[in-house]
Amino acid sequence: MKQSLISLLLVLMLTLSLIAGCSTSITLTIYHAGSLTIPFDSISEAFNQLYPNIAVRTEAAGSVVTIRKVTELGKRADIIASADYTLIPEIMFPEYADWYIAFARNQMVIC
């Protein structure tokens, strides 16, 4: 979990470097899967401590709904985090995205 949080924080910082010179008031918009709410809340809090003048706005929904906010509703996001990374290339390539990072994974075990 700690490695995943570090990876996500790195993605946030990389995104910040891309938008840093855009304006004086910066909002980082993140659409993420509902299952990622707790990690993104933690990451957003840590990010705000490092960069207090950057507002982080997160929106949780199902992975497909999260992606369709961009592809069908025309909303703009700086980061999209899907619980199913295969949806990004399936639905968003090439018009809405041209790369992605698989930042975490898990597996189910029957005991």
VENZILIN-V792340 format. One record per residue. RES is the residue in one letter. PHI is phi in whole degrees, -180 to 180 (* if undefined). Layout:
res:RES phi:PHI
res:RES phi:PHI
This chain:
res:M phi:*
res:K phi:-62
res:Q phi:-65
res:S phi:-64
res:L phi:-64
res:I phi:-64
res:S phi:-62
res:L phi:-67
res:L phi:-63
res:L phi:-62
res:V phi:-62
res:L phi:-61
res:M phi:-68
res:L phi:-65
res:T phi:-63
res:L phi:-58
res:S phi:-64
res:L phi:-77
res:I phi:-106
res:A phi:-57
res:G phi:-92
res:C phi:-73
res:S phi:-163
res:T phi:-80
res:S phi:-106
res:I phi:-117
res:T phi:-123
res:L phi:-97
res:T phi:-101
res:I phi:-126
res:Y phi:-103
res:H phi:-141
res:A phi:-64
res:G phi:-58
res:S phi:-68
res:L phi:-102
res:T phi:-60
res:I phi:-62
res:P phi:-61
res:F phi:-71
res:D phi:-63
res:S phi:-64
res:I phi:-66
res:S phi:-61
res:E phi:-64
res:A phi:-64
res:F phi:-64
res:N phi:-65
res:Q phi:-70
res:L phi:-78
res:Y phi:-131
res:P phi:-65
res:N phi:-91
res:I phi:-116
res:A phi:-81
res:V phi:-110
res:R phi:-113
res:T phi:-113
res:E phi:-135
res:A phi:-100
res:A phi:-166
res:G phi:-64
res:S phi:-58
res:V phi:-66
res:V phi:-62
res:T phi:-57
res:I phi:-70
res:R phi:-68
res:K phi:-58
res:V phi:-86
res:T phi:-74
res:E phi:-110
res:L phi:-95
res:G phi:74
res:K phi:-74
res:R phi:-104
res:A phi:-131
res:D phi:-84
res:I phi:-139
res:I phi:-120
res:A phi:-121
res:S phi:-103
res:A phi:-71
res:D phi:-119
res:Y phi:-63
res:T phi:-69
res:L phi:-69
res:I phi:-61
res:P phi:-67
res:E phi:-64
res:I phi:-101
res:M phi:-98
res:F phi:-74
res:P phi:-94
res:E phi:-70
res:Y phi:-111
res:A phi:-156
res:D phi:-132
res:W phi:-160
res:Y phi:-153
res:I phi:-124
res:A phi:-82
res:F phi:-98
res:A phi:-161
res:R phi:-156
res:N phi:-148
res:Q phi:-148
res:M phi:-93
res:V phi:-126
res:I phi:-96
res:C phi:-110
